[in-house]
Amino acid sequence: MSAQRAIRMTEVGPRDGLQNEPAAISTAAKIAFINALSKANYAEIEVTSFVRADRIAQLADAAEVMAGITRAAGTVYSVLVPNERGLDGALAAGAQKISVFVSASESFSQRNVNATIHECLEKLRPVVRRARAEKLPVRGYVSCVVKCPYDGAVSATQVGHVCAQLLEMGVTELDLGDTIGAAVPDDMDRLLAGLRSVAAPKEMTLHLHNTSGRAIAVAERAIDLGVVSFDCSAGGLGGCPYAPGSPGTVATEDMLELAARLGLATGVNAEQVRAATAQLRQDLALARA
Ligand code: MG
């Protein structure tokens, strides 16, 4: 009997989703959301980001959230950190993994963080070194791997160049982001083929956005090509969950439906995800009112 094929699901709603919601919910509501998600048995939950409060006010309570949640055995609790100070916060909070980010597009990097790709990579180097010395795995987010809102198409060669430098400095997982949700399924063939010399599809995570309604079609092609790890956001949190053209990360519920259709195990309990999403929608509605 052969083992059922499986994909690994990382829930990024509490970080990526809430960061992009204009209304900030209370610390207690965030903790309740993450605790509800923890009952769904994810491989990983990205809890928050240790960023400066004046940059992202929605996540200013990162330490309180980390201290308040009840962790499930078997789930990795990770946090995003932009710099060494963020790493200090992550270590103090007992994060089991950190994420760092860089763009594959020069213009996006300049406009988004006012630094070149090279400058961003140099700033991350000591962060990754220290995290690895503390035995933490490090996810390296690479944004705009298909298209940049300013430069247009981004070549796989350029993406590979950034990925190779992240691996060289000690990053343990590459997470490729279609930041503006522009990808079509054929882009996965081009991208993954172009990255072959850097990393195999089964070693990468994909972070897809459903901006154009194609995230599931793109994910299905990526699975065909050997990708087994995906980011997802409960309820498609981050854009308006009900509006077509929502810029949110691909919804966890949609990814679970795809996995079920393809006969892939995820380990994630869809009922629990729906319960967590429903509860959060109520809290967000209250925060917006
Ligand atoms: Mg996202």
py3Dmol code that shows the C-alpha trace and the ligand (Angstrom):
import py3Dmol

protein = """\
ATOM      1  CA  MET A   1       0.000   0.000   0.000  1.00  0.00           C
ATOM      2  CA  SER A   2       1.482   3.349  -0.967  1.00  0.00           C
ATOM      3  CA  ALA A   3       1.265   6.313   1.374  1.00  0.00           C
ATOM      4  CA  GLN A   4      -1.254   9.005   0.430  1.00  0.00           C
ATOM      5  CA  ARG A   5       0.394  12.014  -1.153  1.00  0.00           C
ATOM      6  CA  ALA A   6       0.277  15.072   1.064  1.00  0.00           C
ATOM      7  CA  ILE A   7       0.766  18.822   0.928  1.00  0.00           C
ATOM      8  CA  ARG A   8       1.991  21.002   3.777  1.00  0.00           C
ATOM      9  CA  MET A   9      -0.187  23.975   4.765  1.00  0.00           C
ATOM     10  CA  THR A  10       1.100  27.110   6.474  1.00  0.00           C
ATOM     11  CA  GLU A  11      -1.650  29.367   7.804  1.00  0.00           C
ATOM     12  CA  VAL A  12      -0.593  33.005   7.385  1.00  0.00           C
ATOM     13  CA  GLY A  13      -3.933  34.692   8.137  1.00  0.00           C
ATOM     14  CA  PRO A  14      -2.976  35.972  11.608  1.00  0.00           C
ATOM     15  CA  ARG A  15       0.087  37.758  10.189  1.00  0.00           C
ATOM     16  CA  ASP A  16      -0.341  38.387   6.462  1.00  0.00           C
ATOM     17  CA  GLY A  17      -4.112  38.695   6.675  1.00  0.00           C
ATOM     18  CA  LEU A  18      -4.492  40.928   9.720  1.00  0.00           C
ATOM     19  CA  GLN A  19      -1.575  43.110   8.610  1.00  0.00           C
ATOM     20  CA  ASN A  20      -3.577  44.002   5.501  1.00  0.00           C
ATOM     21  CA  GLU A  21      -6.896  44.598   7.251  1.00  0.00           C
ATOM     22  CA  PRO A  22      -7.497  48.329   7.751  1.00  0.00           C
ATOM     23  CA  ALA A  23      -9.282  47.717  11.059  1.00  0.00           C
ATOM     24  CA  ALA A  24      -7.212  46.394  13.956  1.00  0.00           C
ATOM     25  CA  ILE A  25      -8.901  43.832  16.181  1.00  0.00           C
ATOM     26  CA  SER A  26      -8.153  43.470  19.885  1.00  0.00           C
ATOM     27  CA  THR A  27      -5.286  41.383  21.210  1.00  0.00           C
ATOM     28  CA  ALA A  28      -7.825  39.047  22.820  1.00  0.00           C
ATOM     29  CA  ALA A  29      -9.591  38.546  19.477  1.00  0.00           C
ATOM     30  CA  LYS A  30      -6.282  37.728  17.758  1.00  0.00           C
ATOM     31  CA  ILE A  31      -5.434  35.197  20.453  1.00  0.00           C
ATOM     32  CA  ALA A  32      -8.898  33.631  20.124  1.00  0.00           C
ATOM     33  CA  PHE A  33      -8.459  33.435  16.314  1.00  0.00           C
ATOM     34  CA  ILE A  34      -5.065  31.739  16.574  1.00  0.00           C
ATOM     35  CA  ASN A  35      -6.310  29.361  19.265  1.00  0.00           C
ATOM     36  CA  ALA A  36      -9.241  28.418  17.022  1.00  0.00           C
ATOM     37  CA  LEU A  37      -6.832  27.850  14.106  1.00  0.00           C
ATOM     38  CA  SER A  38      -4.618  25.749  16.358  1.00  0.00           C
ATOM     39  CA  LYS A  39      -7.481  23.252  16.684  1.00  0.00           C
ATOM     40  CA  ALA A  40      -7.324  22.698  12.907  1.00  0.00           C
ATOM     41  CA  ASN A  41      -3.962  20.914  13.052  1.00  0.00           C
ATOM     42  CA  TYR A  42      -1.844  22.998  10.662  1.00  0.00           C
ATOM     43  CA  ALA A  43       1.781  22.127   9.980  1.00  0.00           C
ATOM     44  CA  GLU A  44       2.587  25.774  10.711  1.00  0.00           C
ATOM     45  CA  ILE A  45       0.909  29.023  11.758  1.00  0.00           C
ATOM     46  CA  GLU A  46       2.633  32.336  11.113  1.00  0.00           C
ATOM     47  CA  VAL A  47       1.418  34.176  14.186  1.00  0.00           C
ATOM     48  CA  THR A  48       2.540  37.773  13.816  1.00  0.00           C
ATOM     49  CA  SER A  49       5.364  40.090  12.838  1.00  0.00           C
ATOM     50  CA  PHE A  50       7.878  41.767  15.117  1.00  0.00           C
ATOM     51  CA  VAL A  51       7.882  45.055  13.250  1.00  0.00           C
ATOM     52  CA  ARG A  52       7.946  48.615  14.497  1.00  0.00           C
ATOM     53  CA  ALA A  53       4.499  49.657  15.725  1.00  0.00           C
ATOM     54  CA  ASP A  54       4.668  52.833  13.646  1.00  0.00           C
ATOM     55  CA  ARG A  55       5.104  50.708  10.513  1.00  0.00           C
ATOM     56  CA  ILE A  56       2.269  48.209  11.034  1.00  0.00           C
ATOM     57  CA  ALA A  57      -0.013  49.302  13.862  1.00  0.00           C
ATOM     58  CA  GLN A  58      -2.218  46.202  13.421  1.00  0.00           C
ATOM     59  CA  LEU A  59       0.611  43.974  14.723  1.00  0.00           C
ATOM     60  CA  ALA A  60       1.966  46.203  17.498  1.00  0.00           C
ATOM     61  CA  ASP A  61       0.927  43.598  20.115  1.00  0.00           C
ATOM     62  CA  ALA A  62       3.146  40.795  18.728  1.00  0.00           C
ATOM     63  CA  ALA A  63       4.709  39.929  22.105  1.00  0.00           C
ATOM     64  CA  GLU A  64       1.335  39.858  23.891  1.00  0.00           C
ATOM     65  CA  VAL A  65      -0.179  37.653  21.192  1.00  0.00           C
ATOM     66  CA  MET A  66       2.728  35.188  21.327  1.00  0.00           C
ATOM     67  CA  ALA A  67       2.489  35.065  25.122  1.00  0.00           C
ATOM     68  CA  GLY A  68      -1.282  34.615  25.095  1.00  0.00           C
ATOM     69  CA  ILE A  69      -1.818  31.776  22.618  1.00  0.00           C
ATOM     70  CA  THR A  70      -2.111  28.099  23.502  1.00  0.00           C
ATOM     71  CA  ARG A  71       0.215  26.167  21.230  1.00  0.00           C
ATOM     72  CA  ALA A  72      -0.804  22.847  19.729  1.00  0.00           C
ATOM     73  CA  ALA A  73       1.755  20.061  19.714  1.00  0.00           C
ATOM     74  CA  GLY A  74       2.764  19.308  16.131  1.00  0.00           C
ATOM     75  CA  THR A  75       2.207  22.861  14.846  1.00  0.00           C
ATOM     76  CA  VAL A  76       5.180  25.162  14.255  1.00  0.00           C
ATOM     77  CA  TYR A  77       4.560  28.744  15.459  1.00  0.00           C
ATOM     78  CA  SER A  78       6.552  31.158  13.316  1.00  0.00           C
ATOM     79  CA  VAL A  79       6.872  34.941  13.173  1.00  0.00           C
ATOM     80  CA  LEU A  80       8.059  37.428  10.564  1.00  0.00           C
ATOM     81  CA  VAL A  81      11.045  39.608  11.433  1.00  0.00           C
ATOM     82  CA  PRO A  82      12.422  42.477   9.340  1.00  0.00           C
ATOM     83  CA  ASN A  83      15.670  43.048  11.238  1.00  0.00           C
ATOM     84  CA  GLU A  84      17.801  42.148  14.282  1.00  0.00           C
ATOM     85  CA  ARG A  85      15.544  43.996  16.672  1.00  0.00           C
ATOM     86  CA  GLY A  86      12.622  41.966  15.386  1.00  0.00           C
ATOM     87  CA  LEU A  87      14.664  38.814  15.922  1.00  0.00           C
ATOM     88  CA  ASP A  88      15.237  39.841  19.553  1.00  0.00           C
ATOM     89  CA  GLY A  89      11.456  40.004  19.992  1.00  0.00           C
ATOM     90  CA  ALA A  90      10.934  36.673  18.228  1.00  0.00           C
ATOM     91  CA  LEU A  91      13.515  34.905  20.398  1.00  0.00           C
ATOM     92  CA  ALA A  92      12.121  36.406  23.610  1.00  0.00           C
ATOM     93  CA  ALA A  93       8.641  35.235  22.569  1.00  0.00           C
ATOM     94  CA  GLY A  94       9.774  31.670  21.951  1.00  0.00           C
ATOM     95  CA  ALA A  95       9.086  31.606  18.217  1.00  0.00           C
ATOM     96  CA  GLN A  96       9.933  28.197  16.723  1.00  0.00           C
ATOM     97  CA  LYS A  97      10.833  29.607  13.318  1.00  0.00           C
ATOM     98  CA  ILE A  98      11.297  33.021  11.730  1.00  0.00           C
ATOM     99  CA  SER A  99      10.532  34.434   8.310  1.00  0.00           C
ATOM    100  CA  VAL A 100      12.495  37.151   6.544  1.00  0.00           C
ATOM    101  CA  PHE A 101      11.541  38.858   3.304  1.00  0.00           C
ATOM    102  CA  VAL A 102      13.122  40.306   0.199  1.00  0.00           C
ATOM    103  CA  SER A 103      11.797  41.205  -3.235  1.00  0.00           C
ATOM    104  CA  ALA A 104      12.865  39.689  -6.551  1.00  0.00           C
ATOM    105  CA  SER A 105      12.060  43.024  -8.199  1.00  0.00           C
ATOM    106  CA  GLU A 106      14.366  46.010  -7.811  1.00  0.00           C
ATOM    107  CA  SER A 107      11.603  48.597  -8.248  1.00  0.00           C
ATOM    108  CA  PHE A 108       9.305  46.873  -5.762  1.00  0.00           C
ATOM    109  CA  SER A 109      12.123  46.753  -3.221  1.00  0.00           C
ATOM    110  CA  GLN A 110      12.907  50.441  -3.688  1.00  0.00           C
ATOM    111  CA  ARG A 111       9.279  51.520  -3.420  1.00  0.00           C
ATOM    112  CA  ASN A 112       8.287  49.118  -0.662  1.00  0.00           C
ATOM    113  CA  VAL A 113      11.210  49.374   1.766  1.00  0.00           C
ATOM    114  CA  ASN A 114      13.295  52.130   0.180  1.00  0.00           C
ATOM    115  CA  ALA A 115      16.329  49.858  -0.234  1.00  0.00           C
ATOM    116  CA  THR A 116      17.906  47.868  -3.042  1.00  0.00           C
ATOM    117  CA  ILE A 117      17.652  44.082  -3.117  1.00  0.00           C
ATOM    118  CA  HIS A 118      21.350  43.934  -2.277  1.00  0.00           C
ATOM    119  CA  GLU A 119      20.896  46.230   0.735  1.00  0.00           C
ATOM    120  CA  CYS A 120      17.985  44.112   1.978  1.00  0.00           C
ATOM    121  CA  LEU A 121      19.991  40.896   1.665  1.00  0.00           C
ATOM    122  CA  GLU A 122      22.943  42.424   3.539  1.00  0.00           C
ATOM    123  CA  LYS A 123      20.611  43.550   6.345  1.00  0.00           C
ATOM    124  CA  LEU A 124      19.174  40.035   6.614  1.00  0.00           C
ATOM    125  CA  ARG A 125      22.536  38.276   6.764  1.00  0.00           C
ATOM    126  CA  PRO A 126      23.173  38.818  10.535  1.00  0.00           C
ATOM    127  CA  VAL A 127      19.492  38.078  11.291  1.00  0.00           C
ATOM    128  CA  VAL A 128      19.671  34.704   9.560  1.00  0.00           C
ATOM    129  CA  ARG A 129      23.063  33.904  11.078  1.00  0.00           C
ATOM    130  CA  ARG A 130      21.810  34.539  14.626  1.00  0.00           C
ATOM    131  CA  ALA A 131      18.553  32.652  14.080  1.00  0.00           C
ATOM    132  CA  ARG A 132      20.451  29.627  12.757  1.00  0.00           C
ATOM    133  CA  ALA A 133      22.862  29.816  15.718  1.00  0.00           C
ATOM    134  CA  GLU A 134      19.739  29.586  17.909  1.00  0.00           C
ATOM    135  CA  LYS A 135      18.732  26.483  15.893  1.00  0.00           C
ATOM    136  CA  LEU A 136      15.676  28.173  14.385  1.00  0.00           C
ATOM    137  CA  PRO A 137      14.646  27.316  10.840  1.00  0.00           C
ATOM    138  CA  VAL A 138      14.350  30.397   8.611  1.00  0.00           C
ATOM    139  CA  ARG A 139      11.834  30.939   5.843  1.00  0.00           C
ATOM    140  CA  GLY A 140      12.907  33.380   3.161  1.00  0.00           C
ATOM    141  CA  TYR A 141       9.976  35.093   1.465  1.00  0.00           C
ATOM    142  CA  VAL A 142      10.733  36.281  -2.034  1.00  0.00           C
ATOM    143  CA  SER A 143       8.049  38.629  -3.367  1.00  0.00           C
ATOM    144  CA  CYS A 144       7.120  39.430  -6.976  1.00  0.00           C
ATOM    145  CA  VAL A 145       8.390  36.111  -8.339  1.00  0.00           C
ATOM    146  CA  VAL A 146       6.168  36.336 -11.421  1.00  0.00           C
ATOM    147  CA  LYS A 147       5.334  39.986 -11.929  1.00  0.00           C
ATOM    148  CA  CYS A 148       6.092  43.333 -10.325  1.00  0.00           C
ATOM    149  CA  PRO A 149       3.488  46.130 -10.279  1.00  0.00           C
ATOM    150  CA  TYR A 150       6.169  48.585 -11.501  1.00  0.00           C
ATOM    151  CA  ASP A 151       8.538  46.550 -13.694  1.00  0.00           C
ATOM    152  CA  GLY A 152       6.169  43.995 -15.198  1.00  0.00           C
ATOM    153  CA  ALA A 153       7.413  40.440 -15.769  1.00  0.00           C
ATOM    154  CA  VAL A 154      10.175  39.213 -13.446  1.00  0.00           C
ATOM    155  CA  SER A 155      12.504  36.583 -14.911  1.00  0.00           C
ATOM    156  CA  ALA A 156      13.103  33.238 -13.256  1.00  0.00           C
ATOM    157  CA  THR A 157      16.815  34.026 -13.544  1.00  0.00           C
ATOM    158  CA  GLN A 158      16.368  37.092 -11.368  1.00  0.00           C
ATOM    159  CA  VAL A 159      14.276  35.117  -8.846  1.00  0.00           C
ATOM    160  CA  GLY A 160      16.916  32.386  -8.817  1.00  0.00           C
ATOM    161  CA  HIS A 161      19.668  34.904  -8.178  1.00  0.00           C
ATOM    162  CA  VAL A 162      17.872  36.164  -5.031  1.00  0.00           C
ATOM    163  CA  CYS A 163      16.980  32.614  -3.898  1.00  0.00           C
ATOM    164  CA  ALA A 164      20.586  31.452  -4.244  1.00  0.00           C
ATOM    165  CA  GLN A 165      21.803  34.283  -2.024  1.00  0.00           C
ATOM    166  CA  LEU A 166      19.178  33.486   0.628  1.00  0.00           C
ATOM    167  CA  LEU A 167      20.218  29.816   0.670  1.00  0.00           C
ATOM    168  CA  GLU A 168      23.875  30.802   0.805  1.00  0.00           C
ATOM    169  CA  MET A 169      23.293  32.908   3.948  1.00  0.00           C
ATOM    170  CA  GLY A 170      21.512  30.024   5.711  1.00  0.00           C
ATOM    171  CA  VAL A 171      17.807  30.332   4.910  1.00  0.00           C
ATOM    172  CA  THR A 172      16.227  26.863   5.224  1.00  0.00           C
ATOM    173  CA  GLU A 173      13.048  27.352   3.182  1.00  0.00           C
ATOM    174  CA  LEU A 174      12.289  29.425   0.093  1.00  0.00           C
ATOM    175  CA  ASP A 175       8.784  30.881  -0.041  1.00  0.00           C
ATOM    176  CA  LEU A 176       7.929  32.275  -3.456  1.00  0.00           C
ATOM    177  CA  GLY A 177       5.279  34.989  -3.519  1.00  0.00           C
ATOM    178  CA  ASP A 178       3.031  35.968  -6.419  1.00  0.00           C
ATOM    179  CA  THR A 179       2.529  39.242  -4.598  1.00  0.00           C
ATOM    180  CA  ILE A 180       0.007  40.815  -6.984  1.00  0.00           C
ATOM    181  CA  GLY A 181      -1.746  37.597  -7.933  1.00  0.00           C
ATOM    182  CA  ALA A 182      -0.778  37.948 -11.577  1.00  0.00           C
ATOM    183  CA  ALA A 183       0.353  34.375 -12.238  1.00  0.00           C
ATOM    184  CA  VAL A 184      -1.277  32.045 -14.745  1.00  0.00           C
ATOM    185  CA  PRO A 185      -0.627  28.294 -14.520  1.00  0.00           C
ATOM    186  CA  ASP A 186       2.021  28.376 -17.298  1.00  0.00           C
ATOM    187  CA  ASP A 187       4.090  30.792 -15.187  1.00  0.00           C
ATOM    188  CA  MET A 188       4.719  27.921 -12.756  1.00  0.00           C
ATOM    189  CA  ASP A 189       6.364  25.835 -15.532  1.00  0.00           C
ATOM    190  CA  ARG A 190       8.610  28.738 -16.462  1.00  0.00           C
ATOM    191  CA  LEU A 191       9.449  29.691 -12.871  1.00  0.00           C
ATOM    192  CA  LEU A 192      10.092  26.220 -11.467  1.00  0.00           C
ATOM    193  CA  ALA A 193      12.128  25.179 -14.515  1.00  0.00           C
ATOM    194  CA  GLY A 194      14.213  28.342 -14.155  1.00  0.00           C
ATOM    195  CA  LEU A 195      14.862  27.607 -10.485  1.00  0.00           C
ATOM    196  CA  ARG A 196      15.920  23.966 -10.998  1.00  0.00           C
ATOM    197  CA  SER A 197      19.605  24.711 -10.465  1.00  0.00           C
ATOM    198  CA  VAL A 198      18.810  26.499  -7.177  1.00  0.00           C
ATOM    199  CA  ALA A 199      16.133  24.305  -5.581  1.00  0.00           C
ATOM    200  CA  ALA A 200      13.725  21.543  -6.561  1.00  0.00           C
ATOM    201  CA  PRO A 201       9.963  22.207  -6.532  1.00  0.00           C
ATOM    202  CA  LYS A 202       9.505  19.930  -3.516  1.00  0.00           C
ATOM    203  CA  GLU A 203      11.872  22.166  -1.520  1.00  0.00           C
ATOM    204  CA  MET A 204       9.865  25.347  -2.063  1.00  0.00           C
ATOM    205  CA  THR A 205       6.741  26.911  -0.618  1.00  0.00           C
ATOM    206  CA  LEU A 206       4.345  28.935  -2.752  1.00  0.00           C
ATOM    207  CA  HIS A 207       2.524  32.035  -1.539  1.00  0.00           C
ATOM    208  CA  LEU A 208      -0.262  32.742  -4.012  1.00  0.00           C
ATOM    209  CA  HIS A 209      -2.692  35.637  -4.103  1.00  0.00           C
ATOM    210  CA  ASN A 210      -6.138  35.259  -5.580  1.00  0.00           C
ATOM    211  CA  THR A 211      -6.309  38.799  -6.992  1.00  0.00           C
ATOM    212  CA  SER A 212      -7.251  37.579 -10.463  1.00  0.00           C
ATOM    213  CA  GLY A 213      -9.166  34.509  -9.318  1.00  0.00           C
ATOM    214  CA  ARG A 214      -6.499  32.111 -10.612  1.00  0.00           C
ATOM    215  CA  ALA A 215      -4.692  31.085  -7.408  1.00  0.00           C
ATOM    216  CA  ILE A 216      -6.261  27.624  -7.275  1.00  0.00           C
ATOM    217  CA  ALA A 217      -5.534  26.912 -10.950  1.00  0.00           C
ATOM    218  CA  VAL A 218      -1.940  28.032 -10.373  1.00  0.00           C
ATOM    219  CA  ALA A 219      -1.653  25.902  -7.235  1.00  0.00           C
ATOM    220  CA  GLU A 220      -2.969  22.868  -9.094  1.00  0.00           C
ATOM    221  CA  ARG A 221      -0.311  23.273 -11.798  1.00  0.00           C
ATOM    222  CA  ALA A 222       2.373  23.750  -9.135  1.00  0.00           C
ATOM    223  CA  ILE A 223       1.276  20.510  -7.451  1.00  0.00           C
ATOM    224  CA  ASP A 224       1.538  18.752 -10.840  1.00  0.00           C
ATOM    225  CA  LEU A 225       5.090  20.088 -11.064  1.00  0.00           C
ATOM    226  CA  GLY A 226       6.051  18.770  -7.619  1.00  0.00           C
ATOM    227  CA  VAL A 227       5.372  21.612  -5.159  1.00  0.00           C
ATOM    228  CA  VAL A 228       4.136  20.213  -1.829  1.00  0.00           C
ATOM    229  CA  SER A 229       4.069  23.288   0.446  1.00  0.00           C
ATOM    230  CA  PHE A 230       1.643  26.224   0.316  1.00  0.00           C
ATOM    231  CA  ASP A 231       0.764  29.307   2.319  1.00  0.00           C
ATOM    232  CA  CYS A 232      -2.911  30.014   2.827  1.00  0.00           C
ATOM    233  CA  SER A 233      -5.085  32.439   4.758  1.00  0.00           C
ATOM    234  CA  ALA A 234      -8.282  31.479   6.580  1.00  0.00           C
ATOM    235  CA  GLY A 235     -11.216  33.034   4.742  1.00  0.00           C
ATOM    236  CA  GLY A 236      -8.862  34.641   2.217  1.00  0.00           C
ATOM    237  CA  LEU A 237      -8.228  37.177   4.940  1.00  0.00           C
ATOM    238  CA  GLY A 238      -6.325  40.260   3.908  1.00  0.00           C
ATOM    239  CA  GLY A 239      -8.628  41.474   1.193  1.00  0.00           C
ATOM    240  CA  CYS A 240     -12.377  41.597   1.470  1.00  0.00           C
ATOM    241  CA  PRO A 241     -13.357  37.919   1.654  1.00  0.00           C
ATOM    242  CA  TYR A 242     -16.553  38.580  -0.286  1.00  0.00           C
ATOM    243  CA  ALA A 243     -15.369  40.841  -3.081  1.00  0.00           C
ATOM    244  CA  PRO A 244     -14.250  39.446  -6.430  1.00  0.00           C
ATOM    245  CA  GLY A 245     -10.790  40.785  -7.117  1.00  0.00           C
ATOM    246  CA  SER A 246      -9.885  40.624  -3.463  1.00  0.00           C
ATOM    247  CA  PRO A 247      -6.121  40.945  -3.090  1.00  0.00           C
ATOM    248  CA  GLY A 248      -5.893  38.429  -0.247  1.00  0.00           C
ATOM    249  CA  THR A 249      -3.672  35.382   0.029  1.00  0.00           C
ATOM    250  CA  VAL A 250      -5.374  32.255  -1.321  1.00  0.00           C
ATOM    251  CA  ALA A 251      -8.099  31.093   1.083  1.00  0.00           C
ATOM    252  CA  THR A 252      -7.313  28.077   3.242  1.00  0.00           C
ATOM    253  CA  GLU A 253     -10.815  26.762   2.582  1.00  0.00           C
ATOM    254  CA  ASP A 254     -10.191  26.821  -1.201  1.00  0.00           C
ATOM    255  CA  MET A 255      -6.827  25.077  -0.829  1.00  0.00           C
ATOM    256  CA  LEU A 256      -8.436  22.358   1.315  1.00  0.00           C
ATOM    257  CA  GLU A 257     -11.102  21.882  -1.354  1.00  0.00           C
ATOM    258  CA  LEU A 258      -8.396  21.538  -4.025  1.00  0.00           C
ATOM    259  CA  ALA A 259      -6.473  19.033  -1.914  1.00  0.00           C
ATOM    260  CA  ALA A 260      -9.619  16.984  -1.364  1.00  0.00           C
ATOM    261  CA  ARG A 261     -10.398  17.020  -5.097  1.00  0.00           C
ATOM    262  CA  LEU A 262      -6.872  15.818  -5.908  1.00  0.00           C
ATOM    263  CA  GLY A 263      -6.899  13.209  -3.137  1.00  0.00           C
ATOM    264  CA  LEU A 264      -4.062  14.908  -1.246  1.00  0.00           C
ATOM    265  CA  ALA A 265      -3.799  14.742   2.532  1.00  0.00           C
ATOM    266  CA  THR A 266      -3.304  18.034   4.415  1.00  0.00           C
ATOM    267  CA  GLY A 267      -3.977  16.995   8.012  1.00  0.00           C
ATOM    268  CA  VAL A 268      -5.974  20.215   8.333  1.00  0.00           C
ATOM    269  CA  ASN A 269      -9.528  20.036   9.701  1.00  0.00           C
ATOM    270  CA  ALA A 270     -11.768  22.121   7.394  1.00  0.00           C
ATOM    271  CA  GLU A 271     -14.574  22.398   9.969  1.00  0.00           C
ATOM    272  CA  GLN A 272     -12.213  23.979  12.488  1.00  0.00           C
ATOM    273  CA  VAL A 273     -10.898  26.399   9.850  1.00  0.00           C
ATOM    274  CA  ARG A 274     -14.444  27.480   9.002  1.00  0.00           C
ATOM    275  CA  ALA A 275     -15.188  28.010  12.702  1.00  0.00           C
ATOM    276  CA  ALA A 276     -12.045  30.141  13.124  1.00  0.00           C
ATOM    277  CA  THR A 277     -12.923  32.195  10.029  1.00  0.00           C
ATOM    278  CA  ALA A 278     -16.515  32.764  11.158  1.00  0.00           C
ATOM    279  CA  GLN A 279     -15.399  33.949  14.570  1.00  0.00           C
ATOM    280  CA  LEU A 280     -12.821  36.292  13.085  1.00  0.00           C
ATOM    281  CA  ARG A 281     -15.311  37.803  10.630  1.00  0.00           C
ATOM    282  CA  GLN A 282     -17.492  38.773  13.584  1.00  0.00           C
ATOM    283  CA  ASP A 283     -14.534  40.395  15.350  1.00  0.00           C
ATOM    284  CA  LEU A 284     -13.539  42.265  12.186  1.00  0.00           C
ATOM    285  CA  ALA A 285     -17.099  43.494  11.664  1.00  0.00           C
ATOM    286  CA  LEU A 286     -17.088  44.812  15.226  1.00  0.00           C
ATOM    287  CA  ALA A 287     -13.725  46.500  14.716  1.00  0.00           C
ATOM    288  CA  ARG A 288     -14.966  48.184  11.517  1.00  0.00           C
ATOM    289  CA  ALA A 289     -18.236  49.351  13.074  1.00  0.00           C
TER     290      ALA A 289
END
"""
ligand_1 = """\
1
MG
Mg -0.051 37.366 1.146
"""
view = py3Dmol.view(width=600, height=400)
view.addModel(protein, "pdb")
view.setStyle({"model": 0}, {"cartoon": {"style": "trace"}})
view.addModel(ligand_1, "xyz")
view.setStyle({"model": 1}, {"stick": {}})
view.zoomTo()
view.show()
